[in-house]
Amino acid sequence: MLEIEALAVSAAIEAPIAWIIVRFARWPCRGPLHAALASAVATAVTHPQLWAAAEWAYPRFGYWPSAAGLETLVVLAEGALIAWMAKLTLGRAMLVSLAANLASCLVGFLLLH
């Protein structure tokens, strides 16, 4: 899978997850659409760095340790961006980021294996 394809798949999965969580949780913020857009923007911001770091880390540390460490950093960075852009509390934004990234990681893993 090309990097741009992986980015598109990630954003297509993560934005709806963010929308669903914020919509049904009814958390005070700028709204579910803003949360979805914030998630897509956060994915676009972090994805190039994740891709480059993964290419460097996988041969050095192995797939699973690298994936776990890098995805943890992505969840934290995206959570902070979602909190800021959607005006969610940091804790709630981290939950949105974690759920969205778990979903996209699972789909990515299934597509590649």
N, C-alpha and C positions, 0 to 999 in steps of 0.2 A: 504494500500500500504506500502510495506517495504521501509526503507530508501534508500537502494541501487537501488530499482526500481524507486523511486522518483528522485534520482540523475541522473540515466540514461535517464529518460524522460526529465528532465530539460536540460541536456546537448544536447540531440537530438533535442530539440526545439531551444535553445538559440544559438548554434553555427551556424545553417543555417540562422537564423535571422541576426546575426552579419555579416555573409558573404554577404547576400543580401544588407544590408544597405550600407556597405563599397563599395561593387562592383558597385552599381548603383549611389551612391553619388560621387564616384571617388575621395574620400578624399585622400590626400597624407598620406601615412603610409607605413608599411611593406607589405601591400597588404591584400585583402579580406581573403585569406586563413589564414594568421597570425591573423587577427581579429577573425575569427571563432575559431581557436585553442586557442587564448587567452581567448575567452568567455567560452569555454569548461573547460579550466584550472581554470579560476576564479570561475566557478560554482563548480568545484570539491573542491576548497579551501574553499569556503564559506558555502557549503551545510551542512557539518557536524555540524558546529556551529549554523547555522540556525535551523536545526532539533532539536538539544538539547535545544536551547533557546525557540523554539516554544513549546516543551513539558513542559517546565517550565512556560512559559508566558500564554498559553491559559487558564489554569484553574484559574489563578490569575487575568487576565485582560480581558478575553473574546477573542473570535476568531478574530473579525474584528479589534479591536484596536491593538492586538498583531501582527496580520498579516501585518497591515499597517506600524507599527513601525519597525518590523523586516525586511520587504522587503525594506523599505527605507534605512536601514543600509546596506543591501546586494547590492542594486543598487550603493550606494556610494563606497563600498569596491570593487565590481567588476569593476566599471567604472575606478577606480584608477589602478587596475591591468591590465585592457585592454589597458588603455593609455600607461602604461609602456611597456607591452609586444608587442603591435602592433605598437607602436610609433604614436598613434593618439593623437591629442590635447585632453586635459582633458575634455573640453566641448563636443566634438564629442564622446569621449568614454563614457561619462555619458549618452548621447542620445542612443547609442548602448545598453548600459547596461539597461537603462530604458525600451526600446522597447523589448529587449530580455526577461527581467524579467516579463514584463506585459504579454507577450505571454505565457510564461511557467506557470505563476500564473493562467491565464485564463484556460489553458488546465488542470492544476492540479485541479482547482476548479470544472470544468466540469466532470472530472473523479471521483471525490470524492462525488459529489452531484447529 
